[in-house]
Amino acid sequence: MNEDTQVSFETQKPPKTWLVESILVSLFCCLPFGIAGIVNASRVESRFFAKDYEGAIRASQNAKKWTIVSFAIGFIIILFYGILGFGRMAGH
């Protein structure tokens, strides 16, 4: 490894992990897709420190994708049940 690579690695920060967000959507929104987000989020830093920069970026992008999917599905389900519950209350 040359000196330029070492300097850039030491000053470069790992990509966003999305770990906190993935855990929260797993708990409150949609567990299966949230777990996929957690798995990818846990790979970001390990790949970065193994100097697999492309793998770290890919893991970060996948964690973001699954976190957003989990949130969207959870939100839609909660909205659906809210509308369904409100419709039943209005009908009585």
PyMOL Python script that loads the backbone (N, CA, C, O; Angstrom):
from pymol import cmd

cmd.read_pdbstr("""\
ATOM      1  N   MET A   1       0.852  -1.171   0.000  1.00  0.00           N
ATOM      2  CA  MET A   1       0.000   0.000   0.000  1.00  0.00           C
ATOM      3  C   MET A   1       0.891   1.223   0.000  1.00  0.00           C
ATOM      4  O   MET A   1       1.860   1.288   0.756  1.00  0.00           O
ATOM      5  N   ASN A   2       0.575   2.184  -0.833  1.00  0.00           N
ATOM      6  CA  ASN A   2       1.404   3.382  -0.880  1.00  0.00           C
ATOM      7  C   ASN A   2       0.941   4.395   0.165  1.00  0.00           C
ATOM      8  O   ASN A   2      -0.109   4.230   0.786  1.00  0.00           O
ATOM      9  N   GLU A   3       1.724   5.424   0.344  1.00  0.00           N
ATOM     10  CA  GLU A   3       1.467   6.403   1.390  1.00  0.00           C
ATOM     11  C   GLU A   3       0.179   7.188   1.134  1.00  0.00           C
ATOM     12  O   GLU A   3      -0.524   7.531   2.083  1.00  0.00           O
ATOM     13  N   ASP A   4      -0.144   7.478  -0.134  1.00  0.00           N
ATOM     14  CA  ASP A   4      -1.362   8.218  -0.461  1.00  0.00           C
ATOM     15  C   ASP A   4      -2.611   7.437  -0.063  1.00  0.00           C
ATOM     16  O   ASP A   4      -3.571   8.012   0.451  1.00  0.00           O
ATOM     17  N   THR A   5      -2.595   6.136  -0.299  1.00  0.00           N
ATOM     18  CA  THR A   5      -3.744   5.301   0.058  1.00  0.00           C
ATOM     19  C   THR A   5      -3.930   5.285   1.565  1.00  0.00           C
ATOM     20  O   THR A   5      -5.058   5.368   2.052  1.00  0.00           O
ATOM     21  N   GLN A   6      -2.832   5.178   2.310  1.00  0.00           N
ATOM     22  CA  GLN A   6      -2.907   5.159   3.764  1.00  0.00           C
ATOM     23  C   GLN A   6      -3.483   6.472   4.294  1.00  0.00           C
ATOM     24  O   GLN A   6      -4.327   6.454   5.190  1.00  0.00           O
ATOM     25  N   VAL A   7      -3.052   7.577   3.769  1.00  0.00           N
ATOM     26  CA  VAL A   7      -3.538   8.873   4.220  1.00  0.00           C
ATOM     27  C   VAL A   7      -5.021   9.012   3.919  1.00  0.00           C
ATOM     28  O   VAL A   7      -5.776   9.480   4.770  1.00  0.00           O
ATOM     29  N   SER A   8      -5.457   8.613   2.721  1.00  0.00           N
ATOM     30  CA  SER A   8      -6.867   8.756   2.372  1.00  0.00           C
ATOM     31  C   SER A   8      -7.734   7.832   3.214  1.00  0.00           C
ATOM     32  O   SER A   8      -8.856   8.202   3.560  1.00  0.00           O
ATOM     33  N   PHE A   9      -7.251   6.643   3.555  1.00  0.00           N
ATOM     34  CA  PHE A   9      -8.029   5.734   4.396  1.00  0.00           C
ATOM     35  C   PHE A   9      -8.157   6.299   5.803  1.00  0.00           C
ATOM     36  O   PHE A   9      -9.227   6.223   6.407  1.00  0.00           O
ATOM     37  N   GLU A  10      -7.078   6.865   6.330  1.00  0.00           N
ATOM     38  CA  GLU A  10      -7.108   7.381   7.692  1.00  0.00           C
ATOM     39  C   GLU A  10      -7.997   8.606   7.824  1.00  0.00           C
ATOM     40  O   GLU A  10      -8.560   8.843   8.893  1.00  0.00           O
ATOM     41  N   THR A  11      -8.133   9.385   6.763  1.00  0.00           N
ATOM     42  CA  THR A  11      -8.957  10.590   6.832  1.00  0.00           C
ATOM     43  C   THR A  11     -10.386  10.340   6.354  1.00  0.00           C
ATOM     44  O   THR A  11     -11.268  11.158   6.613  1.00  0.00           O
ATOM     45  N   GLN A  12     -10.626   9.252   5.676  1.00  0.00           N
ATOM     46  CA  GLN A  12     -11.953   8.947   5.146  1.00  0.00           C
ATOM     47  C   GLN A  12     -12.843   8.384   6.254  1.00  0.00           C
ATOM     48  O   GLN A  12     -12.388   7.619   7.104  1.00  0.00           O
ATOM     49  N   LYS A  13     -14.110   8.774   6.229  1.00  0.00           N
ATOM     50  CA  LYS A  13     -15.068   8.264   7.203  1.00  0.00           C
ATOM     51  C   LYS A  13     -15.898   7.167   6.554  1.00  0.00           C
ATOM     52  O   LYS A  13     -16.142   7.206   5.347  1.00  0.00           O
ATOM     53  N   PRO A  14     -16.340   6.179   7.349  1.00  0.00           N
ATOM     54  CA  PRO A  14     -17.202   5.137   6.782  1.00  0.00           C
ATOM     55  C   PRO A  14     -18.550   5.716   6.360  1.00  0.00           C
ATOM     56  O   PRO A  14     -18.981   6.737   6.896  1.00  0.00           O
ATOM     57  N   PRO A  15     -19.214   5.072   5.409  1.00  0.00           N
ATOM     58  CA  PRO A  15     -20.558   5.532   5.021  1.00  0.00           C
ATOM     59  C   PRO A  15     -21.539   5.389   6.185  1.00  0.00           C
ATOM     60  O   PRO A  15     -21.276   4.666   7.146  1.00  0.00           O
ATOM     61  N   LYS A  16     -22.646   6.072   6.089  1.00  0.00           N
ATOM     62  CA  LYS A  16     -23.694   5.984   7.118  1.00  0.00           C
ATOM     63  C   LYS A  16     -24.144   4.539   7.246  1.00  0.00           C
ATOM     64  O   LYS A  16     -24.366   3.860   6.243  1.00  0.00           O
ATOM     65  N   THR A  17     -24.280   4.066   8.487  1.00  0.00           N
ATOM     66  CA  THR A  17     -24.639   2.658   8.694  1.00  0.00           C
ATOM     67  C   THR A  17     -26.142   2.408   8.648  1.00  0.00           C
ATOM     68  O   THR A  17     -26.560   1.323   8.243  1.00  0.00           O
ATOM     69  N   TRP A  18     -26.952   3.355   9.040  1.00  0.00           N
ATOM     70  CA  TRP A  18     -28.404   3.194   9.119  1.00  0.00           C
ATOM     71  C   TRP A  18     -28.816   2.194  10.205  1.00  0.00           C
ATOM     72  O   TRP A  18     -29.941   1.694  10.179  1.00  0.00           O
ATOM     73  N   LEU A  19     -27.933   1.898  11.150  1.00  0.00           N
ATOM     74  CA  LEU A  19     -28.226   0.886  12.164  1.00  0.00           C
ATOM     75  C   LEU A  19     -29.344   1.320  13.111  1.00  0.00           C
ATOM     76  O   LEU A  19     -30.271   0.550  13.361  1.00  0.00           O
ATOM     77  N   VAL A  20     -29.269   2.524  13.633  1.00  0.00           N
ATOM     78  CA  VAL A  20     -30.297   2.997  14.569  1.00  0.00           C
ATOM     79  C   VAL A  20     -31.658   3.025  13.890  1.00  0.00           C
ATOM     80  O   VAL A  20     -32.653   2.566  14.453  1.00  0.00           O
ATOM     81  N   GLU A  21     -31.696   3.563  12.683  1.00  0.00           N
ATOM     82  CA  GLU A  21     -32.957   3.648  11.944  1.00  0.00           C
ATOM     83  C   GLU A  21     -33.521   2.254  11.653  1.00  0.00           C
ATOM     84  O   GLU A  21     -34.727   2.029  11.759  1.00  0.00           O
ATOM     85  N   SER A  22     -32.642   1.329  11.288  1.00  0.00           N
ATOM     86  CA  SER A  22     -33.083  -0.037  10.987  1.00  0.00           C
ATOM     87  C   SER A  22     -33.669  -0.715  12.216  1.00  0.00           C
ATOM     88  O   SER A  22     -34.677  -1.416  12.127  1.00  0.00           O
ATOM     89  N   ILE A  23     -33.037  -0.503  13.356  1.00  0.00           N
ATOM     90  CA  ILE A  23     -33.549  -1.094  14.602  1.00  0.00           C
ATOM     91  C   ILE A  23     -34.919  -0.512  14.945  1.00  0.00           C
ATOM     92  O   ILE A  23     -35.833  -1.240  15.330  1.00  0.00           O
ATOM     93  N   LEU A  24     -35.050   0.799  14.804  1.00  0.00           N
ATOM     94  CA  LEU A  24     -36.331   1.442  15.132  1.00  0.00           C
ATOM     95  C   LEU A  24     -37.463   0.979  14.218  1.00  0.00           C
ATOM     96  O   LEU A  24     -38.564   0.701  14.693  1.00  0.00           O
ATOM     97  N   VAL A  25     -37.206   0.893  12.916  1.00  0.00           N
ATOM     98  CA  VAL A  25     -38.287   0.437  12.030  1.00  0.00           C
ATOM     99  C   VAL A  25     -38.578  -1.045  12.242  1.00  0.00           C
ATOM    100  O   VAL A  25     -39.704  -1.487  12.014  1.00  0.00           O
ATOM    101  N   SER A  26     -37.592  -1.812  12.671  1.00  0.00           N
ATOM    102  CA  SER A  26     -37.851  -3.217  12.990  1.00  0.00           C
ATOM    103  C   SER A  26     -38.790  -3.334  14.182  1.00  0.00           C
ATOM    104  O   SER A  26     -39.681  -4.183  14.203  1.00  0.00           O
ATOM    105  N   LEU A  27     -38.583  -2.477  15.169  1.00  0.00           N
ATOM    106  CA  LEU A  27     -39.420  -2.516  16.365  1.00  0.00           C
ATOM    107  C   LEU A  27     -40.818  -1.968  16.134  1.00  0.00           C
ATOM    108  O   LEU A  27     -41.793  -2.508  16.656  1.00  0.00           O
ATOM    109  N   PHE A  28     -40.920  -0.895  15.353  1.00  0.00           N
ATOM    110  CA  PHE A  28     -42.193  -0.184  15.270  1.00  0.00           C
ATOM    111  C   PHE A  28     -42.932  -0.323  13.946  1.00  0.00           C
ATOM    112  O   PHE A  28     -44.104   0.045  13.868  1.00  0.00           O
ATOM    113  N   CYS A  29     -42.296  -0.834  12.914  1.00  0.00           N
ATOM    114  CA  CYS A  29     -42.960  -0.847  11.606  1.00  0.00           C
ATOM    115  C   CYS A  29     -43.099  -2.251  11.033  1.00  0.00           C
ATOM    116  O   CYS A  29     -44.173  -2.848  11.099  1.00  0.00           O
ATOM    117  N   CYS A  30     -42.038  -2.767  10.483  1.00  0.00           N
ATOM    118  CA  CYS A  30     -42.127  -4.033   9.751  1.00  0.00           C
ATOM    119  C   CYS A  30     -40.875  -4.857  10.030  1.00  0.00           C
ATOM    120  O   CYS A  30     -39.807  -4.577   9.487  1.00  0.00           O
ATOM    121  N   LEU A  31     -41.009  -5.857  10.865  1.00  0.00           N
ATOM    122  CA  LEU A  31     -39.870  -6.627  11.343  1.00  0.00           C
ATOM    123  C   LEU A  31     -39.049  -7.300  10.239  1.00  0.00           C
ATOM    124  O   LEU A  31     -37.827  -7.152  10.252  1.00  0.00           O
ATOM    125  N   PRO A  32     -39.636  -8.025   9.290  1.00  0.00           N
ATOM    126  CA  PRO A  32     -38.798  -8.752   8.321  1.00  0.00           C
ATOM    127  C   PRO A  32     -37.889  -7.844   7.486  1.00  0.00           C
ATOM    128  O   PRO A  32     -36.707  -8.146   7.316  1.00  0.00           O
ATOM    129  N   PHE A  33     -38.416  -6.759   6.974  1.00  0.00           N
ATOM    130  CA  PHE A  33     -37.605  -5.859   6.159  1.00  0.00           C
ATOM    131  C   PHE A  33     -36.644  -5.053   7.027  1.00  0.00           C
ATOM    132  O   PHE A  33     -35.558  -4.687   6.577  1.00  0.00           O
ATOM    133  N   GLY A  34     -37.037  -4.776   8.261  1.00  0.00           N
ATOM    134  CA  GLY A  34     -36.151  -4.090   9.190  1.00  0.00           C
ATOM    135  C   GLY A  34     -34.929  -4.934   9.523  1.00  0.00           C
ATOM    136  O   GLY A  34     -33.828  -4.406   9.683  1.00  0.00           O
ATOM    137  N   ILE A  35     -35.122  -6.240   9.628  1.00  0.00           N
ATOM    138  CA  ILE A  35     -34.003  -7.140   9.888  1.00  0.00           C
ATOM    139  C   ILE A  35     -33.030  -7.124   8.717  1.00  0.00           C
ATOM    140  O   ILE A  35     -31.815  -7.146   8.916  1.00  0.00           O
ATOM    141  N   ALA A  36     -33.554  -7.085   7.509  1.00  0.00           N
ATOM    142  CA  ALA A  36     -32.669  -6.978   6.337  1.00  0.00           C
ATOM    143  C   ALA A  36     -31.859  -5.691   6.412  1.00  0.00           C
ATOM    144  O   ALA A  36     -30.688  -5.674   6.033  1.00  0.00           O
ATOM    145  N   GLY A  37     -32.467  -4.618   6.895  1.00  0.00           N
ATOM    146  CA  GLY A  37     -31.749  -3.360   7.083  1.00  0.00           C
ATOM    147  C   GLY A  37     -30.673  -3.485   8.145  1.00  0.00           C
ATOM    148  O   GLY A  37     -29.569  -2.968   7.972  1.00  0.00           O
ATOM    149  N   ILE A  38     -30.980  -4.168   9.247  1.00  0.00           N
ATOM    150  CA  ILE A  38     -30.002  -4.351  10.322  1.00  0.00           C
ATOM    151  C   ILE A  38     -28.810  -5.167   9.837  1.00  0.00           C
ATOM    152  O   ILE A  38     -27.662  -4.834  10.133  1.00  0.00           O
ATOM    153  N   VAL A  39     -29.079  -6.228   9.096  1.00  0.00           N
ATOM    154  CA  VAL A  39     -27.997  -7.078   8.589  1.00  0.00           C
ATOM    155  C   VAL A  39     -27.060  -6.266   7.698  1.00  0.00           C
ATOM    156  O   VAL A  39     -25.840  -6.337   7.846  1.00  0.00           O
ATOM    157  N   ASN A  40     -27.626  -5.503   6.784  1.00  0.00           N
ATOM    158  CA  ASN A  40     -26.786  -4.680   5.901  1.00  0.00           C
ATOM    159  C   ASN A  40     -26.083  -3.567   6.669  1.00  0.00           C
ATOM    160  O   ASN A  40     -24.930  -3.247   6.379  1.00  0.00           O
ATOM    161  N   ALA A  41     -26.764  -2.979   7.641  1.00  0.00           N
ATOM    162  CA  ALA A  41     -26.160  -1.910   8.434  1.00  0.00           C
ATOM    163  C   ALA A  41     -24.957  -2.429   9.224  1.00  0.00           C
ATOM    164  O   ALA A  41     -23.967  -1.719   9.397  1.00  0.00           O
ATOM    165  N   SER A  42     -25.051  -3.653   9.692  1.00  0.00           N
ATOM    166  CA  SER A  42     -23.943  -4.210  10.471  1.00  0.00           C
ATOM    167  C   SER A  42     -22.726  -4.519   9.602  1.00  0.00           C
ATOM    168  O   SER A  42     -21.628  -4.697  10.128  1.00  0.00           O
ATOM    169  N   ARG A  43     -22.897  -4.584   8.317  1.00  0.00           N
ATOM    170  CA  ARG A  43     -21.790  -4.881   7.404  1.00  0.00           C
ATOM    171  C   ARG A  43     -21.005  -3.641   6.975  1.00  0.00           C
ATOM    172  O   ARG A  43     -19.887  -3.765   6.477  1.00  0.00           O
ATOM    173  N   VAL A  44     -21.567  -2.466   7.159  1.00  0.00           N
ATOM    174  CA  VAL A  44     -20.954  -1.248   6.626  1.00  0.00           C
ATOM    175  C   VAL A  44     -19.562  -1.015   7.209  1.00  0.00           C
ATOM    176  O   VAL A  44     -18.584  -0.934   6.465  1.00  0.00           O
ATOM    177  N   GLU A  45     -19.467  -0.909   8.517  1.00  0.00           N
ATOM    178  CA  GLU A  45     -18.175  -0.585   9.124  1.00  0.00           C
ATOM    179  C   GLU A  45     -17.167  -1.716   8.990  1.00  0.00           C
ATOM    180  O   GLU A  45     -15.979  -1.466   8.785  1.00  0.00           O
ATOM    181  N   SER A  46     -17.630  -2.963   9.103  1.00  0.00           N
ATOM    182  CA  SER A  46     -16.675  -4.075   8.981  1.00  0.00           C
ATOM    183  C   SER A  46     -16.072  -4.113   7.581  1.00  0.00           C
ATOM    184  O   SER A  46     -14.883  -4.395   7.429  1.00  0.00           O
ATOM    185  N   ARG A  47     -16.869  -3.835   6.570  1.00  0.00           N
ATOM    186  CA  ARG A  47     -16.326  -3.805   5.204  1.00  0.00           C
ATOM    187  C   ARG A  47     -15.428  -2.587   4.993  1.00  0.00           C
ATOM    188  O   ARG A  47     -14.411  -2.668   4.305  1.00  0.00           O
ATOM    189  N   PHE A  48     -15.809  -1.469   5.586  1.00  0.00           N
ATOM    190  CA  PHE A  48     -14.988  -0.267   5.453  1.00  0.00           C
ATOM    191  C   PHE A  48     -13.607  -0.491   6.063  1.00  0.00           C
ATOM    192  O   PHE A  48     -12.593  -0.176   5.442  1.00  0.00           O
ATOM    193  N   PHE A  49     -13.569  -1.038   7.285  1.00  0.00           N
ATOM    194  CA  PHE A  49     -12.285  -1.228   7.952  1.00  0.00           C
ATOM    195  C   PHE A  49     -11.489  -2.391   7.376  1.00  0.00           C
ATOM    196  O   PHE A  49     -10.294  -2.519   7.643  1.00  0.00           O
ATOM    197  N   ALA A  50     -12.142  -3.237   6.587  1.00  0.00           N
ATOM    198  CA  ALA A  50     -11.431  -4.271   5.830  1.00  0.00           C
ATOM    199  C   ALA A  50     -10.959  -3.708   4.489  1.00  0.00           C
ATOM    200  O   ALA A  50     -10.441  -4.442   3.647  1.00  0.00           O
ATOM    201  N   LYS A  51     -11.141  -2.401   4.297  1.00  0.00           N
ATOM    202  CA  LYS A  51     -10.742  -1.653   3.096  1.00  0.00           C
ATOM    203  C   LYS A  51     -11.520  -2.066   1.849  1.00  0.00           C
ATOM    204  O   LYS A  51     -11.045  -1.915   0.723  1.00  0.00           O
ATOM    205  N   ASP A  52     -12.725  -2.588   2.073  1.00  0.00           N
ATOM    206  CA  ASP A  52     -13.645  -2.898   0.980  1.00  0.00           C
ATOM    207  C   ASP A  52     -14.612  -1.716   0.880  1.00  0.00           C
ATOM    208  O   ASP A  52     -15.758  -1.797   1.322  1.00  0.00           O
ATOM    209  N   TYR A  53     -14.129  -0.616   0.289  1.00  0.00           N
ATOM    210  CA  TYR A  53     -14.914   0.617   0.243  1.00  0.00           C
ATOM    211  C   TYR A  53     -16.201   0.457  -0.564  1.00  0.00           C
ATOM    212  O   TYR A  53     -17.264   0.924  -0.156  1.00  0.00           O
ATOM    213  N   GLU A  54     -16.091  -0.201  -1.703  1.00  0.00           N
ATOM    214  CA  GLU A  54     -17.286  -0.406  -2.537  1.00  0.00           C
ATOM    215  C   GLU A  54     -18.308  -1.267  -1.798  1.00  0.00           C
ATOM    216  O   GLU A  54     -19.509  -1.001  -1.863  1.00  0.00           O
ATOM    217  N   GLY A  55     -17.839  -2.290  -1.101  1.00  0.00           N
ATOM    218  CA  GLY A  55     -18.737  -3.143  -0.322  1.00  0.00           C
ATOM    219  C   GLY A  55     -19.405  -2.385   0.800  1.00  0.00           C
ATOM    220  O   GLY A  55     -20.576  -2.622   1.098  1.00  0.00           O
ATOM    221  N   ALA A  56     -18.671  -1.467   1.435  1.00  0.00           N
ATOM    222  CA  ALA A  56     -19.241  -0.650   2.509  1.00  0.00           C
ATOM    223  C   ALA A  56     -20.311   0.281   1.970  1.00  0.00           C
ATOM    224  O   ALA A  56     -21.358   0.457   2.594  1.00  0.00           O
ATOM    225  N   ILE A  57     -20.057   0.873   0.823  1.00  0.00           N
ATOM    226  CA  ILE A  57     -21.043   1.765   0.209  1.00  0.00           C
ATOM    227  C   ILE A  57     -22.284   0.982  -0.205  1.00  0.00           C
ATOM    228  O   ILE A  57     -23.409   1.432   0.010  1.00  0.00           O
ATOM    229  N   ARG A  58     -22.074  -0.188  -0.801  1.00  0.00           N
ATOM    230  CA  ARG A  58     -23.193  -1.040  -1.204  1.00  0.00           C
ATOM    231  C   ARG A  58     -24.026  -1.464   0.015  1.00  0.00           C
ATOM    232  O   ARG A  58     -25.255  -1.442  -0.037  1.00  0.00           O
ATOM    233  N   ALA A  59     -23.361  -1.846   1.099  1.00  0.00           N
ATOM    234  CA  ALA A  59     -24.072  -2.248   2.314  1.00  0.00           C
ATOM    235  C   ALA A  59     -24.870  -1.083   2.890  1.00  0.00           C
ATOM    236  O   ALA A  59     -25.990  -1.268   3.364  1.00  0.00           O
ATOM    237  N   SER A  60     -24.295   0.116   2.848  1.00  0.00           N
ATOM    238  CA  SER A  60     -24.989   1.300   3.335  1.00  0.00           C
ATOM    239  C   SER A  60     -26.230   1.598   2.486  1.00  0.00           C
ATOM    240  O   SER A  60     -27.295   1.913   3.017  1.00  0.00           O
ATOM    241  N   GLN A  61     -26.080   1.494   1.173  1.00  0.00           N
ATOM    242  CA  GLN A  61     -27.218   1.737   0.276  1.00  0.00           C
ATOM    243  C   GLN A  61     -28.322   0.696   0.490  1.00  0.00           C
ATOM    244  O   GLN A  61     -29.507   1.031   0.481  1.00  0.00           O
ATOM    245  N   ASN A  62     -27.928  -0.562   0.683  1.00  0.00           N
ATOM    246  CA  ASN A  62     -28.921  -1.615   0.936  1.00  0.00           C
ATOM    247  C   ASN A  62     -29.608  -1.412   2.281  1.00  0.00           C
ATOM    248  O   ASN A  62     -30.817  -1.614   2.395  1.00  0.00           O
ATOM    249  N   ALA A  63     -28.851  -1.014   3.296  1.00  0.00           N
ATOM    250  CA  ALA A  63     -29.445  -0.749   4.606  1.00  0.00           C
ATOM    251  C   ALA A  63     -30.464   0.383   4.504  1.00  0.00           C
ATOM    252  O   ALA A  63     -31.549   0.304   5.081  1.00  0.00           O
ATOM    253  N   LYS A  64     -30.113   1.426   3.772  1.00  0.00           N
ATOM    254  CA  LYS A  64     -31.036   2.554   3.578  1.00  0.00           C
ATOM    255  C   LYS A  64     -32.298   2.086   2.858  1.00  0.00           C
ATOM    256  O   LYS A  64     -33.413   2.430   3.252  1.00  0.00           O
ATOM    257  N   LYS A  65     -32.111   1.302   1.802  1.00  0.00           N
ATOM    258  CA  LYS A  65     -33.256   0.820   1.015  1.00  0.00           C
ATOM    259  C   LYS A  65     -34.212   0.009   1.886  1.00  0.00           C
ATOM    260  O   LYS A  65     -35.419   0.252   1.870  1.00  0.00           O
ATOM    261  N   TRP A  66     -33.682  -0.958   2.650  1.00  0.00           N
ATOM    262  CA  TRP A  66     -34.548  -1.818   3.453  1.00  0.00           C
ATOM    263  C   TRP A  66     -35.168  -1.073   4.626  1.00  0.00           C
ATOM    264  O   TRP A  66     -36.269  -1.413   5.060  1.00  0.00           O
ATOM    265  N   THR A  67     -34.480  -0.067   5.141  1.00  0.00           N
ATOM    266  CA  THR A  67     -35.050   0.754   6.206  1.00  0.00           C
ATOM    267  C   THR A  67     -36.238   1.553   5.681  1.00  0.00           C
ATOM    268  O   THR A  67     -37.273   1.643   6.341  1.00  0.00           O
ATOM    269  N   ILE A  68     -36.087   2.127   4.504  1.00  0.00           N
ATOM    270  CA  ILE A  68     -37.186   2.901   3.910  1.00  0.00           C
ATOM    271  C   ILE A  68     -38.357   1.993   3.540  1.00  0.00           C
ATOM    272  O   ILE A  68     -39.513   2.346   3.771  1.00  0.00           O
ATOM    273  N   VAL A  69     -38.065   0.830   2.969  1.00  0.00           N
ATOM    274  CA  VAL A  69     -39.130  -0.121   2.617  1.00  0.00           C
ATOM    275  C   VAL A  69     -39.892  -0.542   3.869  1.00  0.00           C
ATOM    276  O   VAL A  69     -41.122  -0.577   3.868  1.00  0.00           O
ATOM    277  N   SER A  70     -39.165  -0.862   4.934  1.00  0.00           N
ATOM    278  CA  SER A  70     -39.802  -1.275   6.183  1.00  0.00           C
ATOM    279  C   SER A  70     -40.685  -0.166   6.747  1.00  0.00           C
ATOM    280  O   SER A  70     -41.804  -0.421   7.192  1.00  0.00           O
ATOM    281  N   PHE A  71     -40.177   1.060   6.727  1.00  0.00           N
ATOM    282  CA  PHE A  71     -40.964   2.185   7.232  1.00  0.00           C
ATOM    283  C   PHE A  71     -42.225   2.381   6.393  1.00  0.00           C
ATOM    284  O   PHE A  71     -43.311   2.574   6.938  1.00  0.00           O
ATOM    285  N   ALA A  72     -42.083   2.331   5.071  1.00  0.00           N
ATOM    286  CA  ALA A  72     -43.225   2.557   4.180  1.00  0.00           C
ATOM    287  C   ALA A  72     -44.299   1.486   4.381  1.00  0.00           C
ATOM    288  O   ALA A  72     -45.486   1.801   4.464  1.00  0.00           O
ATOM    289  N   ILE A  73     -43.883   0.236   4.458  1.00  0.00           N
ATOM    290  CA  ILE A  73     -44.864  -0.847   4.646  1.00  0.00           C
ATOM    291  C   ILE A  73     -45.539  -0.721   6.001  1.00  0.00           C
ATOM    292  O   ILE A  73     -46.756  -0.874   6.105  1.00  0.00           O
ATOM    293  N   GLY A  74     -44.762  -0.445   7.036  1.00  0.00           N
ATOM    294  CA  GLY A  74     -45.343  -0.260   8.364  1.00  0.00           C
ATOM    295  C   GLY A  74     -46.319   0.897   8.394  1.00  0.00           C
ATOM    296  O   GLY A  74     -47.393   0.794   8.986  1.00  0.00           O
ATOM    297  N   PHE A  75     -45.951   2.006   7.754  1.00  0.00           N
ATOM    298  CA  PHE A  75     -46.827   3.171   7.708  1.00  0.00           C
ATOM    299  C   PHE A  75     -48.129   2.858   6.982  1.00  0.00           C
ATOM    300  O   PHE A  75     -49.205   3.242   7.440  1.00  0.00           O
ATOM    301  N   ILE A  76     -48.037   2.166   5.859  1.00  0.00           N
ATOM    302  CA  ILE A  76     -49.234   1.805   5.087  1.00  0.00           C
ATOM    303  C   ILE A  76     -50.143   0.880   5.898  1.00  0.00           C
ATOM    304  O   ILE A  76     -51.362   1.053   5.892  1.00  0.00           O
ATOM    305  N   ILE A  77     -49.569  -0.086   6.584  1.00  0.00           N
ATOM    306  CA  ILE A  77     -50.371  -1.010   7.398  1.00  0.00           C
ATOM    307  C   ILE A  77     -51.059  -0.263   8.538  1.00  0.00           C
ATOM    308  O   ILE A  77     -52.246  -0.467   8.792  1.00  0.00           O
ATOM    309  N   ILE A  78     -50.313   0.599   9.222  1.00  0.00           N
ATOM    310  CA  ILE A  78     -50.898   1.373  10.317  1.00  0.00           C
ATOM    311  C   ILE A  78     -51.996   2.289   9.789  1.00  0.00           C
ATOM    312  O   ILE A  78     -53.047   2.415  10.416  1.00  0.00           O
ATOM    313  N   LEU A  79     -51.771   2.922   8.661  1.00  0.00           N
ATOM    314  CA  LEU A  79     -52.776   3.784   8.050  1.00  0.00           C
ATOM    315  C   LEU A  79     -54.025   2.985   7.673  1.00  0.00           C
ATOM    316  O   LEU A  79     -55.148   3.431   7.910  1.00  0.00           O
ATOM    317  N   PHE A  80     -53.824   1.815   7.092  1.00  0.00           N
ATOM    318  CA  PHE A  80     -54.946   0.958   6.700  1.00  0.00           C
ATOM    319  C   PHE A  80     -55.787   0.575   7.916  1.00  0.00           C
ATOM    320  O   PHE A  80     -57.013   0.691   7.889  1.00  0.00           O
ATOM    321  N   TYR A  81     -55.131   0.119   8.979  1.00  0.00           N
ATOM    322  CA  TYR A  81     -55.872  -0.265  10.177  1.00  0.00           C
ATOM    323  C   TYR A  81     -56.527   0.936  10.841  1.00  0.00           C
ATOM    324  O   TYR A  81     -57.597   0.805  11.435  1.00  0.00           O
ATOM    325  N   GLY A  82     -55.900   2.105  10.749  1.00  0.00           N
ATOM    326  CA  GLY A  82     -56.511   3.308  11.291  1.00  0.00           C
ATOM    327  C   GLY A  82     -57.778   3.678  10.541  1.00  0.00           C
ATOM    328  O   GLY A  82     -58.787   4.030  11.152  1.00  0.00           O
ATOM    329  N   ILE A  83     -57.727   3.599   9.224  1.00  0.00           N
ATOM    330  CA  ILE A  83     -58.907   3.902   8.405  1.00  0.00           C
ATOM    331  C   ILE A  83     -59.990   2.863   8.649  1.00  0.00           C
ATOM    332  O   ILE A  83     -61.167   3.201   8.771  1.00  0.00           O
ATOM    333  N   LEU A  84     -59.592   1.602   8.721  1.00  0.00           N
ATOM    334  CA  LEU A  84     -60.544   0.526   8.973  1.00  0.00           C
ATOM    335  C   LEU A  84     -61.209   0.704  10.337  1.00  0.00           C
ATOM    336  O   LEU A  84     -62.422   0.539  10.462  1.00  0.00           O
ATOM    337  N   GLY A  85     -60.426   1.036  11.350  1.00  0.00           N
ATOM    338  CA  GLY A  85     -60.976   1.245  12.689  1.00  0.00           C
ATOM    339  C   GLY A  85     -61.873   2.457  12.755  1.00  0.00           C
ATOM    340  O   GLY A  85     -62.910   2.429  13.419  1.00  0.00           O
ATOM    341  N   PHE A  86     -61.486   3.529  12.072  1.00  0.00           N
ATOM    342  CA  PHE A  86     -62.307   4.735  12.054  1.00  0.00           C
ATOM    343  C   PHE A  86     -63.623   4.478  11.325  1.00  0.00           C
ATOM    344  O   PHE A  86     -64.671   4.983  11.728  1.00  0.00           O
ATOM    345  N   GLY A  87     -63.565   3.695  10.256  1.00  0.00           N
ATOM    346  CA  GLY A  87     -64.774   3.354   9.516  1.00  0.00           C
ATOM    347  C   GLY A  87     -65.744   2.548  10.348  1.00  0.00           C
ATOM    348  O   GLY A  87     -66.957   2.732  10.251  1.00  0.00           O
ATOM    349  N   ARG A  88     -65.228   1.672  11.151  1.00  0.00           N
ATOM    350  CA  ARG A  88     -66.090   0.867  12.032  1.00  0.00           C
ATOM    351  C   ARG A  88     -66.707   1.726  13.135  1.00  0.00           C
ATOM    352  O   ARG A  88     -67.862   1.525  13.510  1.00  0.00           O
ATOM    353  N   MET A  89     -65.930   2.689  13.657  1.00  0.00           N
ATOM    354  CA  MET A  89     -66.479   3.569  14.701  1.00  0.00           C
ATOM    355  C   MET A  89     -67.567   4.462  14.120  1.00  0.00           C
ATOM    356  O   MET A  89     -68.578   4.709  14.777  1.00  0.00           O
ATOM    357  N   ALA A  90     -67.377   4.941  12.919  1.00  0.00           N
ATOM    358  CA  ALA A  90     -68.350   5.832  12.300  1.00  0.00           C
ATOM    359  C   ALA A  90     -69.623   5.082  11.932  1.00  0.00           C
ATOM    360  O   ALA A  90     -70.694   5.684  11.861  1.00  0.00           O
ATOM    361  N   GLY A  91     -69.520   3.784  11.699  1.00  0.00           N
ATOM    362  CA  GLY A  91     -70.663   2.986  11.295  1.00  0.00           C
ATOM    363  C   GLY A  91     -71.600   2.659  12.450  1.00  0.00           C
ATOM    364  O   GLY A  91     -72.751   2.295  12.210  1.00  0.00           O
ATOM    365  N   HIS A  92     -71.149   2.776  13.686  1.00  0.00           N
ATOM    366  CA  HIS A  92     -71.998   2.458  14.827  1.00  0.00           C
ATOM    367  C   HIS A  92     -72.709   3.619  15.364  1.00  0.00           C
ATOM    368  O   HIS A  92     -73.461   3.491  16.329  1.00  0.00           O
TER     369      HIS A  92
END
""", "prot")
cmd.dss("prot")
cmd.show_as("cartoon", "prot")
cmd.util.cbc("prot")
cmd.orient("prot")
